[in-house]
Amino acid sequence: MRTHRWLASLVLLLFLFGVVGTSLAASAEFERGNRLDGPLGRAFQKAAETYGVPVELLVALAYAETRLDDHDGVPSVAGGYGVMHLVSNPEVTALEQAAALSGLDEELLKSDPAANIMGGAALLAHYAADRAGAGKEMKLGDWFEAVARYSGLEGAAAPDYARQVYDFLNRGIDAEVDGEEIRIEPQAVKPDEGEYAGLVSIQSEDYGPAAWVPAHSSNYTVSNRESTYPINYIVIHVTQGSYAGTISWFQNPSSNVSAHYVIRSSDGAVTQMVREKDIAWHAGNWTYNTQSIGIEHEGWVSSCTWFTDAMYRSSAALARNIALKYGIPMNRNHIIGHNEVPGATHTDPGSCWDWNYYMSLVTQSSGSWSAIVDNSTSGRFRASSNWGTSTWSSQRYGSDYRFADPAAVSDAAYYKFNIPSTGYYDIYMWYPANSGYNDKTPVVIWQADSSGTGTTPVTVHVNQRTNGGKWVHLGTFRLLAGDREIIAVSRWTSGTGYVIADAFRVVKR
């Protein structure tokens, strides 16, 4: 993310380099590099230096666990605290170990972000201590086994977690926490998997794309559905914690909870933990437990950025498979949120969950239509050379995105869709957000006119300083059938900061 205003950036470049008319590409290059100069960033640097842990790795691990959000000291469902998700429950004592290793009080580790990061670094360094060359002499790729141990998982689930952390390193991290920018540039690193090399997940017998990691036998009821009970519902949950933490929690005999499936935010990876024939303890209502399959989604109800397109598509494919298998009607009376279970005290999946889009994906083969056009989609996007290309924000859709200075000129970035039939469509926009991006980006949409034979433009203004890294619903529009440019991101705005053009999604109602 960029924390500048576009005008301030231009003035600074002119002052430092004496260059008039500096290109957008040069401006973007000027701002590349890690950014860890706020209170949280300095806490990561201090902890990394204290325990000889690469700061990039420490940030990536925290990002995988919590997206750098400590949730004001509220623990995850597994009892994990802070940005480093230091777990304390009857079976996992990471918090207590971190306290002993760092000499910091447990309550401080729970409530103070800097202390929590210090404890996490101490724990990670401890896990790496028995490897030759441990400490500051270790290369970035040599920490794989320590990261896998940090997960608290067993078997193939542990290296899968570590691979995700290294994937974040390779892609780079760009996050904003309470107004502070945390940025790690992409790291070209191939980890040494050590003892985990070649260890692969066992595949699910119920759903081919899923890995099989069984929940503890004390957390579900063995059954023989559908002989014993009909399967009539699919219940959508949010984990209130990380993917790895949730898997570990369901394996914990003291949790007394489980779900059939868990889905990861970043890439939609699926882990099955209870067989579909068995009864998972997820709904808080025995009747619904016996008649449903529960799907947990990594994230927090209050944080919309966890609900990625990869997660939606993966979950919808799973839900469709389940619905077809058991004859469950693919509607909102049978695919429900945890909050809709009678007697529920939970609020998940919450207001961030996009039911319209999710159900359109579940039912897509029965007539629904959707399409995505990215700035790199061949033949579907055009923009002038005034629009620069950037790859550094991890909130981007696809490999890169386009950006331009605001200007009172007709120089938009255009998106072309082949609309199958005249009718109503939901339009969503994806962009990386930053406090230095435009707070009033004009998005022009050509909707069908009253005659139904032509089009008329309507403009929606988007604040690109917030809600980045996810699909943002712009509204429902009546679109004319045909293959044409129907969306444009304009530079003509009274707002300040770079105008961003990344991706759009159109979904038929």
Solvent accessible surface area in square Angstrom, and as a share of the most:
residue,aa,sasa,rsa
1,M,5,0.02
2,R,1,0.00
3,T,48,0.28
4,H,28,0.13
5,R,107,0.39
6,W,58,0.20
7,L,102,0.51
8,A,58,0.45
9,S,9,0.06
10,L,60,0.30
11,V,85,0.49
12,L,81,0.41
13,L,7,0.03
14,L,62,0.31
15,F,164,0.68
16,L,93,0.46
17,F,122,0.51
18,G,62,0.59
19,V,67,0.39
20,V,139,0.80
21,G,67,0.64
22,T,30,0.18
23,S,62,0.40
24,L,31,0.15
25,A,65,0.51
26,A,46,0.36
27,S,8,0.05
28,A,9,0.07
29,E,113,0.51
30,F,82,0.34
31,E,32,0.14
32,R,91,0.33
33,G,27,0.26
34,N,67,0.35
35,R,83,0.30
36,L,14,0.07
37,D,83,0.43
38,G,11,0.10
39,P,97,0.61
40,L,16,0.08
41,G,0,0.00
42,R,131,0.48
43,A,11,0.09
44,F,0,0.00
45,Q,67,0.30
46,K,131,0.56
47,A,0,0.00
48,A,8,0.06
49,E,116,0.52
50,T,79,0.46
51,Y,56,0.21
52,G,10,0.09
53,V,5,0.03
54,P,29,0.18
55,V,30,0.17
56,E,35,0.16
57,L,0,0.00
58,L,0,0.00
59,V,0,0.00
60,A,0,0.00
61,L,0,0.00
62,A,0,0.00
63,Y,31,0.12
64,A,2,0.02
65,E,6,0.03
66,T,6,0.03
67,R,37,0.13
68,L,1,0.00
69,D,52,0.27
70,D,36,0.18
71,H,25,0.11
72,D,139,0.72
73,G,22,0.21
74,V,86,0.49
75,P,53,0.34
76,S,8,0.05
77,V,68,0.39
78,A,4,0.03
79,G,14,0.13
80,G,3,0.03
81,Y,35,0.13
82,G,6,0.06
83,V,3,0.01
84,M,0,0.00
85,H,13,0.06
86,L,0,0.00
87,V,19,0.11
88,S,33,0.21
89,N,21,0.11
90,P,106,0.66
91,E,100,0.45
92,V,38,0.22
93,T,60,0.35
94,A,13,0.10
95,L,1,0.00
96,E,60,0.27
97,Q,68,0.30
98,A,0,0.00
99,A,13,0.10
100,A,86,0.67
101,L,70,0.35
102,S,24,0.15
103,G,68,0.65
104,L,52,0.26
105,D,90,0.47
106,E,67,0.30
107,E,109,0.49
108,L,78,0.39
109,L,0,0.00
110,K,51,0.22
111,S,77,0.50
112,D,50,0.26
113,P,49,0.31
114,A,49,0.38
115,A,7,0.06
116,N,1,0.00
117,I,0,0.00
118,M,31,0.14
119,G,0,0.00
120,G,0,0.00
121,A,0,0.00
122,A,3,0.03
123,L,2,0.01
124,L,0,0.00
125,A,20,0.16
126,H,82,0.37
127,Y,26,0.10
128,A,4,0.03
129,A,66,0.51
130,D,120,0.62
131,R,62,0.23
132,A,98,0.76
133,G,41,0.39
134,A,34,0.27
135,G,26,0.25
136,K,157,0.67
137,E,149,0.67
138,M,16,0.07
139,K,155,0.66
140,L,35,0.17
141,G,9,0.08
142,D,34,0.18
143,W,1,0.00
144,F,0,0.00
145,E,34,0.15
146,A,3,0.02
147,V,0,0.00
148,A,0,0.00
149,R,105,0.38
150,Y,20,0.08
151,S,11,0.07
152,G,40,0.38
153,L,17,0.09
154,E,131,0.59
155,G,47,0.45
156,A,18,0.14
157,A,10,0.08
158,A,3,0.02
159,P,0,0.00
160,D,40,0.21
161,Y,9,0.03
162,A,0,0.00
163,R,81,0.30
164,Q,11,0.05
165,V,0,0.00
166,Y,3,0.01
167,D,60,0.31
168,F,9,0.04
169,L,0,0.00
170,N,59,0.30
171,R,95,0.35
172,G,1,0.01
173,I,1,0.00
174,D,1,0.00
175,A,10,0.08
176,E,69,0.31
177,V,32,0.18
178,D,150,0.78
179,G,60,0.58
180,E,28,0.12
181,E,5,0.02
182,I,0,0.00
183,R,14,0.05
184,I,1,0.01
185,E,25,0.11
186,P,53,0.33
187,Q,38,0.17
188,A,117,0.90
189,V,24,0.14
190,K,186,0.79
191,P,28,0.17
192,D,64,0.33
193,E,38,0.17
194,G,34,0.33
195,E,136,0.61
196,Y,26,0.10
197,A,68,0.53
198,G,70,0.67
199,L,71,0.35
200,V,117,0.67
201,S,36,0.23
202,I,121,0.62
203,Q,99,0.44
204,S,10,0.06
205,E,144,0.65
206,D,31,0.16
207,Y,19,0.07
208,G,51,0.49
209,P,95,0.60
210,A,0,0.00
211,A,17,0.14
212,W,62,0.22
213,V,18,0.10
214,P,67,0.42
215,A,6,0.05
216,H,71,0.32
217,S,82,0.53
218,S,48,0.31
219,N,0,0.00
220,Y,40,0.15
221,T,45,0.26
222,V,108,0.62
223,S,18,0.12
224,N,85,0.44
225,R,15,0.06
226,E,80,0.36
227,S,95,0.61
228,T,74,0.43
229,Y,76,0.29
230,P,66,0.42
231,I,2,0.01
232,N,53,0.27
233,Y,46,0.17
234,I,0,0.00
235,V,0,0.00
236,I,0,0.00
237,H,3,0.01
238,V,7,0.04
239,T,4,0.02
240,Q,56,0.25
241,G,2,0.02
242,S,2,0.01
243,Y,12,0.05
244,A,4,0.03
245,G,7,0.07
246,T,2,0.01
247,I,2,0.01
248,S,17,0.11
249,W,38,0.13
250,F,5,0.02
251,Q,46,0.21
252,N,5,0.03
253,P,48,0.30
254,S,45,0.29
255,S,15,0.09
256,N,95,0.49
257,V,44,0.25
258,S,0,0.00
259,A,0,0.00
260,H,0,0.00
261,Y,0,0.00
262,V,0,0.00
263,I,0,0.00
264,R,13,0.05
265,S,0,0.00
266,S,24,0.15
267,D,78,0.41
268,G,7,0.07
269,A,30,0.23
270,V,11,0.06
271,T,6,0.03
272,Q,0,0.00
273,M,1,0.00
274,V,0,0.00
275,R,73,0.27
276,E,1,0.01
277,K,68,0.29
278,D,7,0.04
279,I,2,0.01
280,A,0,0.00
281,W,76,0.27
282,H,11,0.05
283,A,0,0.00
284,G,78,0.75
285,N,36,0.18
286,W,128,0.45
287,T,76,0.44
288,Y,38,0.14
289,N,10,0.05
290,T,4,0.02
291,Q,40,0.18
292,S,0,0.00
293,I,0,0.00
294,G,0,0.00
295,I,0,0.00
296,E,19,0.08
297,H,0,0.00
298,E,1,0.00
299,G,0,0.00
300,W,17,0.06
301,V,29,0.17
302,S,96,0.62
303,S,25,0.16
304,C,40,0.24
305,T,58,0.34
306,W,1,0.00
307,F,6,0.03
308,T,22,0.13
309,D,10,0.05
310,A,40,0.31
311,M,0,0.00
312,Y,9,0.03
313,R,90,0.33
314,S,23,0.15
315,S,0,0.00
316,A,2,0.02
317,A,53,0.41
318,L,0,0.00
319,A,0,0.00
320,R,43,0.16
321,N,55,0.28
322,I,0,0.00
323,A,1,0.01
324,L,110,0.55
325,K,90,0.38
326,Y,47,0.18
327,G,63,0.60
328,I,7,0.03
329,P,60,0.38
330,M,48,0.22
331,N,57,0.29
332,R,82,0.30
333,N,112,0.58
334,H,47,0.21
335,I,0,0.00
336,I,11,0.05
337,G,0,0.00
338,H,9,0.04
339,N,74,0.38
340,E,74,0.33
341,V,3,0.02
342,P,71,0.45
343,G,76,0.73
344,A,35,0.27
345,T,126,0.73
346,H,103,0.46
347,T,94,0.55
348,D,7,0.04
349,P,2,0.01
350,G,21,0.20
351,S,118,0.76
352,C,26,0.15
353,W,10,0.04
354,D,32,0.17
355,W,47,0.17
356,N,81,0.42
357,Y,0,0.00
358,Y,0,0.00
359,M,24,0.11
360,S,14,0.09
361,L,4,0.02
362,V,0,0.00
363,T,28,0.16
364,Q,88,0.39
365,S,79,0.51
366,S,88,0.57
367,G,61,0.59
368,S,31,0.20
369,W,61,0.22
370,S,35,0.23
371,A,30,0.23
372,I,44,0.22
373,V,6,0.03
374,D,13,0.06
375,N,11,0.06
376,S,67,0.43
377,T,46,0.27
378,S,108,0.70
379,G,68,0.65
380,R,65,0.24
381,F,29,0.12
382,R,135,0.49
383,A,31,0.24
384,S,43,0.28
385,S,115,0.74
386,N,76,0.39
387,W,6,0.02
388,G,11,0.10
389,T,74,0.43
390,S,5,0.03
391,T,62,0.36
392,W,7,0.03
393,S,1,0.00
394,S,32,0.21
395,Q,34,0.15
396,R,45,0.16
397,Y,52,0.20
398,G,49,0.47
399,S,73,0.47
400,D,25,0.13
401,Y,0,0.00
402,R,42,0.15
403,F,0,0.00
404,A,0,0.00
405,D,37,0.19
406,P,15,0.09
407,A,33,0.25
408,A,71,0.55
409,V,66,0.38
410,S,114,0.73
411,D,22,0.11
412,A,13,0.10
413,A,0,0.00
414,Y,50,0.19
415,Y,0,0.00
416,K,64,0.27
417,F,2,0.01
418,N,84,0.43
419,I,3,0.01
420,P,70,0.44
421,S,45,0.29
422,T,54,0.32
423,G,13,0.12
424,Y,123,0.47
425,Y,0,0.00
426,D,4,0.02
427,I,0,0.00
428,Y,2,0.01
429,M,0,0.00
430,W,18,0.06
431,Y,2,0.01
432,P,0,0.00
433,A,6,0.04
434,N,0,0.00
435,S,35,0.22
436,G,0,0.00
437,Y,1,0.00
438,N,0,0.00
439,D,55,0.29
440,K,86,0.36
441,T,0,0.00
442,P,5,0.03
443,V,0,0.00
444,V,26,0.15
445,I,0,0.00
446,W,68,0.24
447,Q,48,0.21
448,A,10,0.08
449,D,39,0.20
450,S,124,0.80
451,S,77,0.50
452,G,23,0.22
453,T,113,0.66
454,G,23,0.22
455,T,52,0.30
456,T,54,0.31
457,P,80,0.51
458,V,50,0.28
459,T,64,0.37
460,V,35,0.20
461,H,95,0.43
462,V,11,0.06
463,N,66,0.34
464,Q,0,0.00
465,R,49,0.18
466,T,68,0.39
467,N,80,0.41
468,G,3,0.03
469,G,10,0.10
470,K,28,0.12
471,W,21,0.07
472,V,25,0.14
473,H,85,0.38
474,L,24,0.12
475,G,18,0.18
476,T,57,0.33
477,F,17,0.07
478,R,82,0.30
479,L,0,0.00
480,L,22,0.11
481,A,39,0.30
482,G,23,0.22
483,D,66,0.34
484,R,78,0.29
485,E,55,0.25
486,I,3,0.01
487,I,0,0.00
488,A,1,0.01
489,V,0,0.00
490,S,18,0.11
491,R,24,0.09
492,W,147,0.52
493,T,26,0.15
494,S,100,0.64
495,G,10,0.10
496,T,62,0.36
497,G,0,0.00
498,Y,5,0.02
499,V,0,0.00
500,I,0,0.00
501,A,0,0.00
502,D,0,0.00
503,A,0,0.00
504,F,0,0.00
505,R,1,0.00
506,V,0,0.00
507,V,4,0.02
508,K,53,0.22
509,R,149,0.55
